[in-house]
């Protein structure tokens, strides 16, 4: 019931292309995971310590909107981890003679990955890199997105929030316009969850 993967029907170029695709996805996810970890660590510090100034108290180095973005990014990364675990479980069960027959191939795995996530992680990472560079006014092309949590910000918090939300919404529209609904729907969910703290503040302001 289980057929091991065969690479004999693939050319060297085809194999290299698919493996490079997997490597890009894994690298993108790793960078996003490091960003989430750094943001969570900074948020935990902010909850336990505050910085006193002459006129006010600063309790956060990052906006609540950016922290919400880290939370939804973490949810997407965890969904990718779960997807990988489910694939591995299905292969192991088929190899043990349990469940339906299964043929494993790199081509099928690549298609399944694309159907499930499309360009979501690549787009999120590129968007995040652009926002981080602009918010910190850094000229370092190799700046890691995970450093954002500790870097000094060169824009007002409200401007950073607007930049992040505008960038997300623009990407939603871009990918919806070309028919990539997998990516656009993932980005729309990201936008919605990221904007939630701001919408909550606006609601409270109008209510009070």
Secondary structure, DSSP 4 states (H G I P E B T S, - for coil): -EE----TTS-HHHHHHHHHHHHHHHHHHHHHHHHHHHHHHHHHHHHH--EE-SS-EE--SS-HHHHHHHHHHHHHHHHHHHHHHHHHHHHHHHHTT-SS-EE--HHHHHHHHHHHHTTHHHHHHHHHHHHHHHHHT---TT--GGGTTTSPPSS-HHHHHHHHHHHHHHHHHHHHHTT-HHHHHHHHHHHHHHHHHHHHHHHHHHH-
